[in-house]
Protein backbone atom coordinates (compact mmCIF):
# COMPACT_ATOMS: atom_id res chain seq x y z
CA UNK A 1 0.00 0.00 0.00
CA UNK A 2 1.29 3.45 -0.93
CA UNK A 3 0.98 6.10 1.77
CA UNK A 4 0.53 9.70 0.67
CA UNK A 5 0.69 12.96 2.61
CA UNK A 6 -1.27 15.74 0.92
CA UNK A 7 0.18 18.94 2.41
CA UNK A 8 -1.09 22.51 2.00
CA UNK A 9 1.61 25.12 2.43
CA UNK A 10 1.22 28.68 3.75
CA UNK A 11 -1.48 28.09 6.39
CA UNK A 12 -1.85 31.45 8.11
CA UNK A 13 -0.76 33.65 5.22
CA UNK A 14 -4.31 34.81 4.33
CA UNK A 15 -7.88 34.11 5.38
CA UNK A 16 -8.77 32.68 1.97
CA UNK A 17 -5.90 30.19 2.24
CA UNK A 18 -7.01 29.25 5.75
CA UNK A 19 -10.55 28.66 4.54
CA UNK A 20 -9.32 26.42 1.72
CA UNK A 21 -7.20 24.36 4.13
CA UNK A 22 -10.22 23.84 6.39
CA UNK A 23 -12.48 22.89 3.47
CA UNK A 24 -9.84 20.69 1.84
CA UNK A 25 -9.38 18.72 5.05
CA UNK A 26 -13.00 18.57 6.18
CA UNK A 27 -14.50 17.63 2.82
CA UNK A 28 -11.51 16.43 0.80
CA UNK A 29 -8.26 14.50 0.95
CA UNK A 30 -6.02 17.14 2.57
CA UNK A 31 -4.23 15.50 5.50
CA UNK A 32 -1.49 17.95 6.42
CA UNK A 33 -0.63 21.64 6.43
CA UNK A 34 2.33 23.89 7.21
CA UNK A 35 1.66 26.76 9.61
CA UNK A 36 3.36 30.10 8.98
CA UNK A 37 4.21 31.80 12.30
CA UNK A 38 4.71 35.26 10.69
CA UNK A 39 1.49 34.91 8.68
CA UNK A 40 -0.98 37.80 8.99
CA UNK A 41 -3.83 35.28 9.47
CA UNK A 42 -1.94 33.11 11.97
CA UNK A 43 -4.46 33.37 14.84
CA UNK A 44 -7.35 32.36 12.60
CA UNK A 45 -5.33 29.43 11.24
CA UNK A 46 -4.63 28.17 14.76
CA UNK A 47 -8.34 28.36 15.63
CA UNK A 48 -9.20 26.37 12.50
CA UNK A 49 -6.50 23.78 13.20
CA UNK A 50 -8.01 23.19 16.64
CA UNK A 51 -11.27 22.30 14.94
CA UNK A 52 -9.47 19.69 12.78
CA UNK A 53 -7.77 17.18 15.10
CA UNK A 54 -7.03 14.86 12.19
CA UNK A 55 -5.11 17.54 10.30
CA UNK A 56 -1.35 17.22 10.73
CA UNK A 57 0.18 20.64 11.41
CA UNK A 58 3.80 21.36 10.61
CA UNK A 59 6.00 24.44 11.05
CA UNK A 60 6.54 26.46 7.87
CA UNK A 61 9.80 28.23 8.74
CA UNK A 62 10.05 31.59 7.04
CA UNK A 63 12.86 33.97 6.06
CA UNK A 64 11.33 35.37 2.86
CA UNK A 65 8.01 36.38 1.31
CA UNK A 66 7.87 40.04 2.32
CA UNK A 67 6.42 39.11 5.73
CA UNK A 68 7.26 40.60 9.11
CA UNK A 69 9.54 38.58 11.40
CA UNK A 70 8.22 37.23 14.67
CA UNK A 71 10.99 39.06 16.50
CA UNK A 72 11.28 42.83 16.33
CA UNK A 73 13.08 44.00 13.17
CA UNK A 74 15.58 45.69 15.50
CA UNK A 75 16.57 42.23 16.78
CA UNK A 76 17.17 40.80 13.28
CA UNK A 77 18.42 43.75 11.20
CA UNK A 78 20.35 41.61 8.69
CA UNK A 79 17.22 39.60 7.83
CA UNK A 80 14.94 42.51 6.92
CA UNK A 81 14.80 45.46 4.54
CA UNK A 82 14.30 49.13 5.39
CA UNK A 83 10.59 48.45 5.90
CA UNK A 84 11.31 45.76 8.50
CA UNK A 85 10.19 42.94 6.21
CA UNK A 86 11.86 39.75 4.98
CA UNK A 87 13.13 39.81 1.37
CA UNK A 88 10.50 38.96 -1.23
CA UNK A 89 12.01 35.74 -2.52
CA UNK A 90 14.68 33.10 -2.09
CA UNK A 91 17.00 34.64 -4.68
CA UNK A 92 17.22 37.89 -2.69
CA UNK A 93 17.91 35.91 0.48
CA UNK A 94 20.56 33.72 -1.16
CA UNK A 95 22.25 36.81 -2.60
CA UNK A 96 22.38 38.35 0.88
CA UNK A 97 23.77 35.13 2.37
CA UNK A 98 26.56 34.69 -0.15
CA UNK A 99 27.61 38.34 -0.01
CA UNK A 100 28.06 38.04 3.75
CA UNK A 101 25.16 40.27 4.75
CA UNK A 102 23.26 37.74 6.89
CA UNK A 103 24.08 37.21 10.55
CA UNK A 104 23.24 33.58 11.27
CA UNK A 105 22.81 34.16 14.99
CA UNK A 106 19.80 36.23 13.90
CA UNK A 107 18.59 33.36 11.71
CA UNK A 108 18.78 31.04 14.72
CA UNK A 109 16.96 33.51 16.98
CA UNK A 110 14.18 34.23 14.49
CA UNK A 111 13.53 30.61 13.55
CA UNK A 112 13.55 29.65 17.25
CA UNK A 113 10.97 32.37 17.89
CA UNK A 114 8.78 31.02 15.06
CA UNK A 115 8.96 27.48 16.43
CA UNK A 116 8.18 28.65 19.97
CA UNK A 117 5.22 30.72 18.76
CA UNK A 118 3.68 27.63 17.17
CA UNK A 119 4.53 25.29 20.04
CA UNK A 120 2.92 27.78 22.43
CA UNK A 121 -0.45 27.20 20.73
CA UNK A 122 -0.50 23.66 22.07
CA UNK A 123 -1.08 22.22 18.61
CA UNK A 124 0.70 18.88 18.07
CA UNK A 125 3.52 19.63 15.62
CA UNK A 126 4.06 16.91 13.05
CA UNK A 127 7.02 18.18 11.02
CA UNK A 128 9.15 21.06 9.77
CA UNK A 129 9.38 22.54 6.27
CA UNK A 130 9.90 26.10 5.03
CA UNK A 131 8.67 28.92 2.85
CA UNK A 132 10.39 28.55 -0.54
CA UNK A 133 12.26 25.51 0.86
CA UNK A 134 15.11 27.50 2.39
CA UNK A 135 15.59 24.94 5.18
CA UNK A 136 17.74 22.81 2.83
CA UNK A 137 20.01 25.71 1.80
CA UNK A 138 23.46 24.65 3.13
CA UNK A 139 24.06 27.68 5.43
CA UNK A 140 20.51 27.43 6.86
CA UNK A 141 20.37 23.64 7.20
CA UNK A 142 22.60 23.36 10.32
CA UNK A 143 20.49 25.99 12.07
CA UNK A 144 17.30 24.09 11.28
CA UNK A 145 18.68 20.73 12.41
CA UNK A 146 20.01 22.25 15.64
CA UNK A 147 16.58 23.72 16.37
CA UNK A 148 14.81 20.47 15.53
CA UNK A 149 17.01 18.67 18.05
CA UNK A 150 16.47 21.41 20.64
CA UNK A 151 12.69 21.25 20.37
CA UNK A 152 12.39 17.50 19.92
CA UNK A 153 11.04 17.53 16.36
CA UNK A 154 12.28 14.70 14.14
CA UNK A 155 10.15 14.77 10.99
CA UNK A 156 10.75 17.10 8.06
CA UNK A 157 10.14 17.68 4.40
CA UNK A 158 12.89 16.65 1.99
CA UNK A 159 11.84 18.37 -1.29
CA UNK A 160 13.70 16.06 -3.67
CA UNK A 161 11.40 15.69 -6.66
CA UNK A 162 12.95 13.28 -9.19
CA UNK A 163 15.06 15.03 -11.83
CA UNK A 164 13.31 13.24 -14.68
CA UNK A 165 9.76 14.10 -13.62
CA UNK A 166 8.08 16.26 -16.32
CA UNK A 167 11.46 17.24 -17.71
CA UNK A 168 10.08 17.97 -21.19
CA UNK A 169 6.77 19.59 -20.26
CA UNK A 170 7.66 22.23 -17.66
CA UNK A 171 9.36 25.59 -18.47
CA UNK A 172 13.19 25.38 -18.33
CA UNK A 173 13.47 28.03 -15.62
CA UNK A 174 11.20 26.07 -13.30
CA UNK A 175 13.12 22.87 -14.07
CA UNK A 176 16.42 24.55 -13.24
CA UNK A 177 15.10 25.71 -9.88
CA UNK A 178 13.56 22.32 -9.17
CA UNK A 179 16.76 20.46 -9.99
CA UNK A 180 18.86 22.76 -7.79
CA UNK A 181 16.43 22.20 -4.93
CA UNK A 182 16.49 18.43 -5.46
CA UNK A 183 20.30 18.46 -5.37
CA UNK A 184 20.31 20.34 -2.05
CA UNK A 185 17.54 18.18 -0.60
CA UNK A 186 19.42 14.99 -1.44
CA UNK A 187 22.46 16.32 0.40
CA UNK A 188 20.26 17.24 3.36
CA UNK A 189 18.67 13.78 3.31
CA UNK A 190 22.03 12.15 4.00
CA UNK A 191 22.45 14.32 7.11
CA UNK A 192 18.85 13.71 8.12
CA UNK A 193 19.43 9.95 8.10
CA UNK A 194 22.50 10.32 10.33
CA UNK A 195 20.46 12.46 12.73
CA UNK A 196 17.65 9.87 12.76
CA UNK A 197 15.16 12.35 11.31
CA UNK A 198 12.19 11.02 9.34
CA UNK A 199 10.83 12.11 5.98
CA UNK A 200 9.03 10.70 3.00
CA UNK A 201 10.58 8.53 0.31
CA UNK A 202 9.32 10.82 -2.45
CA UNK A 203 8.25 14.44 -2.82
CA UNK A 204 6.06 15.91 -5.57
CA UNK A 205 4.89 19.44 -6.23
CA UNK A 206 7.75 21.55 -7.58
CA UNK A 207 6.96 20.95 -11.26
CA UNK A 208 3.31 21.71 -10.51
CA UNK A 209 3.87 24.34 -7.78
CA UNK A 210 0.84 26.56 -7.52
CA UNK A 211 -0.64 24.96 -10.63
CA UNK A 212 -1.91 21.61 -9.43
CA UNK A 213 -5.16 20.51 -11.05
CA UNK A 214 -7.50 17.56 -10.72
CA UNK A 215 -5.95 15.97 -13.83
CA UNK A 216 -2.38 16.42 -12.56
CA UNK A 217 -3.22 15.04 -9.13
CA UNK A 218 -4.92 12.04 -10.72
CA UNK A 219 -1.82 11.44 -12.84
CA UNK A 220 0.42 11.50 -9.77
CA UNK A 221 -1.73 9.08 -7.81
CA UNK A 222 -1.94 6.75 -10.80
CA UNK A 223 1.82 6.66 -11.43
CA UNK A 224 3.77 7.12 -8.17
CA UNK A 225 6.08 4.23 -7.29
CA UNK A 226 5.75 2.20 -4.11
CA UNK A 227 6.63 4.12 -0.97
CA UNK A 228 5.72 7.06 1.24
CA UNK A 229 5.04 10.31 -0.62
CA UNK A 230 4.36 13.96 0.04
CA UNK A 231 2.38 15.96 -2.52
CA UNK A 232 2.71 19.70 -1.92
CA UNK A 233 -0.29 21.88 -2.71
CA UNK A 234 -1.36 25.53 -2.40
CA UNK A 235 -5.16 25.66 -2.22
CA UNK A 236 -7.09 28.89 -1.81
CA UNK A 237 -10.57 30.39 -2.09
CA UNK A 238 -11.39 33.60 -3.99
CA UNK A 239 -8.43 33.61 -6.35
CA UNK A 240 -9.08 37.21 -7.43
CA UNK A 241 -8.73 38.42 -3.86
CA UNK A 242 -5.56 36.39 -3.31
CA UNK A 243 -4.16 37.62 -6.62
CA UNK A 244 -4.33 41.22 -5.38
CA UNK A 245 -1.91 40.34 -2.58
CA UNK A 246 0.29 37.62 -4.06
CA UNK A 247 1.67 37.95 -7.60
CA UNK A 248 2.65 34.29 -7.87
CA UNK A 249 0.19 33.27 -10.57
CA UNK A 250 -1.12 30.40 -8.46
CA UNK A 251 -4.30 28.58 -9.48
CA UNK A 252 -5.63 28.58 -5.96
CA UNK A 253 -9.17 27.47 -6.67
CA UNK A 254 -8.10 24.71 -9.07
CA UNK A 255 -5.93 23.25 -6.31
CA UNK A 256 -8.83 23.27 -3.88
CA UNK A 257 -11.07 21.67 -6.50
CA UNK A 258 -8.51 18.88 -6.93
CA UNK A 259 -8.58 18.18 -3.18
CA UNK A 260 -12.37 17.81 -3.30
CA UNK A 261 -12.48 15.73 -6.49
CA UNK A 262 -14.46 12.48 -6.50
CA UNK A 263 -12.34 11.36 -9.44
CA UNK A 264 -9.21 11.74 -7.30
CA UNK A 265 -10.85 9.75 -4.50
CA UNK A 266 -11.81 6.99 -6.91
CA UNK A 267 -8.24 6.65 -8.19
CA UNK A 268 -6.88 6.57 -4.64
CA UNK A 269 -9.31 3.79 -3.78
CA UNK A 270 -8.48 1.85 -6.93
CA UNK A 271 -4.74 2.15 -6.23
CA UNK A 272 -5.20 1.27 -2.54
CA UNK A 273 -3.62 4.55 -1.38
CA UNK A 274 -3.77 5.52 2.28
CA UNK A 275 -3.74 9.25 3.02
CA UNK A 276 -1.67 10.03 6.11
CA UNK A 277 0.14 12.98 7.70
CA UNK A 278 3.70 13.37 8.98
CA UNK A 279 2.59 12.39 12.46
CA UNK A 280 2.00 8.87 11.16
CA UNK A 281 5.69 8.42 10.31
CA UNK A 282 8.08 6.84 12.78
N, C-alpha and C positions, 0 to 999 in steps of 0.2 A: 504493500500500500504506500503510495506517495503521500507525504504530508506537506501541506502548503500553508504558509503564513501570508495572508493578504494584509499589507500594512499601508495605512494612509499617513503620509508625512504632513507636517506643518499644523498639527492640531494646536489651536490657540492663536493662530496668526490672524484670523478674521472670523466673524460670526457665521458667515456663509460657509466657510470650511468646517467649522464646528458642527453646524447643522447637518452637513453632508456626512461627516463621520458618524454622527448619531444615527442617521437614517440608514447609512450603509451597513452599520453593525446590527441595528435592530431589525431591519427588514431584508438585509442582503447577506453577503458572504464575508464582509469585512471582519477580521478577527483581531486586528492589532493596529495601534496608532503610535505616533511619536509626538510627544508633548513639548512644545516650544516655550521654555521659561520666560524669554523676553517678549513673547507674543502679546499684542495688544488685547486679545480676547482670551487671555490665559485663565482668568477666574471663571468665565463661562465654561471653558473647556473642562476644567476640573469638576465643576458641578455636573456636567454631562457625563463625564467618565464615572462619577459615583453612581449614576443611574444605570451603568452598563457593567456589572461585575464580571461579565464574560469577555470584556474587551481588554486585551493586553495593552498596557500603557508603557511605552518606553520614553527615554529622555533624548530629545532632539537637540543636542549641543549646538550652540550657535555663536559664530564669530563674524557673520556676514549678513547681508540681506537688508541693510539700511535700517535695522532695528536698534532700539536703545539697549545698552547692556543692563544686566541686573544690578551690578554695582554702579556707583556714581561714576560718570565719565571722568571725574577728577582722580579716581582711583585707578583707572585703566587708560591713561592718556594716549598710549601708543596703539591702542586698539580702535580708537574712534577718530572721526574727522572733526572739523571745526564746529559742527552742529551737535557733537556728542553722540553720533550714531556710528554703528559698524559700517565698514565699506559695503558697497552694493553687492559685490560678487566675489567669487573665489579668486579670480585673476587679480583683482586689486589687492586682496589679502596676500596672495602668494608673492606678488611684486614687493609688498611691504616687508614680508618675511625675508626674502632673499636679497634685499638691499639693507638689511640690518636695522630696520625701523621698529620691529616688534620686540617688546620686552616679554619674555616667556614666563616670568614670574607673574605678570599681569594676566596672561592666558590661563595659568593655573588658578589664580584667584577668581577670575570671572567664571570659568567653567565649574569650579567648586561651588560658587554661589548659585549657579543655575541648578546644579544637582541638588543642593540643599533646599532650594526653593520648592522643587518638585517633591523631594522626600518629605518635606514638612507638611504636604497636603495629606499624607497618610495613604496615598494611593500605592498599591503594590507595583513596584517598578520591574518590568520584565526584561529590559535590555537598554542598550545605548546605541544611538546612531547620531548623525549630525546633518545640519543644514548644509547642502551642497557638498556633503561627504568629506568635510575637511578633517574628520577624525583620523583618516588614514594617511594624511600628509605627513611625511617623515618627521618634521620638527614638532608637529602637534601630537603625533601618535604616542610618544613616551609620557606626555602629560595626561592623555586620556587613560592610558593603562594604569598609571600611578593612581589616578582618581578612582578608577574602577576598583582597584585593590583596596583603597582607603575606605570606600563606601560599601564594599561587599557585593558589587555587581559583577557577574561573570558571563553575561550573554551580550552579544553585540552583532551589529550588521557588518558583514564583509562584502562590500559591493563589487564583486568580481564577476560581472556578466561575461560569458564566454566570448572570446575575440571573434569567433566566426559567426556569431548570431546576427543575422540581418545585415551582413557586411555589404551586400550589394544594393540594399533597398533604403538605407538611411543616409542622409546627407553626410558628406565626408567630414565636415567640421564636428558634427556630433559623434561620429565614429572615432575621430582622433581623441576627443575628450573622454569617451567611454573607454578606449583602450588604455589611455594613461591612467585612468582610475582603476581599471582592472589590474594593471601592473602593480600599482601601489597597494591595492587590496590583497593581492597574492603575497606580497612581501609581509604585510601586516598579519596575514593568516598564519604564517610560519611562527611569528612571535606569539600570536594568540594561542596556538597549540601548546607552546612551551609554558605559557602562563595558565594553562588549563581553563581558558575561556571557551565558551560555546558559541557556535554560529550555525548557519545553515550550510548545506552542501553547495547550493546554487543560489544565485541572485539574478533577478530579472527586473527590468524597468528603466534602464538607462536609454536603450534604443527607443523606447516608447515614452520617455519621461514627459509627463504632462499631456500626452496624446494617446493614452490608452483608450481603446474602444471595446465594445462587446466582441467584435470579430477578432481583435488582437488577443483579448483575454481567452477567448475560446481556443485560439490557435496555441497559445502557451499551454493551457491545460491538456490539450490533445497531444502535445509533442514533448513535454518535459521528460527527461530521463528519470530513472528511479532515484529517489533520495528525498532529502528535506529541502524545501525551496522557500525563498521569500520573493513575493511579487510586490514591488513598490508602486503605489498609486497616489494620485493627488485629486481626490474628488472635491467638488464644490457645488453649491447651489447659486443661482443668480449670477451666471457668468459675466453678464454686462457690468454688474456692480463690482465684482472681483477684478474685472479688466480695467476699471478706473484706477485701481490701487496698484495692481501688479501687472507689469508689462511683459509677462513671460510667454504669452500666447498659449496658455494651457487651455485644454478642452475640458474644463471642470465638470460640466454637466454630463458630457459623454462618459467620463470616468465613473461618475455616480450611477449612471444608467447601466454600465457594465456590471457594477457590484450588485445591482438589483435584478439582473437578467435571469429569466427562467431557462433560457438556452444555456447559459453558463452553468447553472445548477445541474441541468440534465447531463452535460458533459462530465462534470465532476462526479456525478453518481455513476455514470457509465464507466469512467476510468478508476473508480474506487478511490477517490481522493478524499483525504481527511483534512479539513481546515483547522489549523491550530494557531496558537500564538507563541511568542518566544518563551513564555512561562512554562510551556510544555516540554521544552528542551531540558536535557540534563544539565 
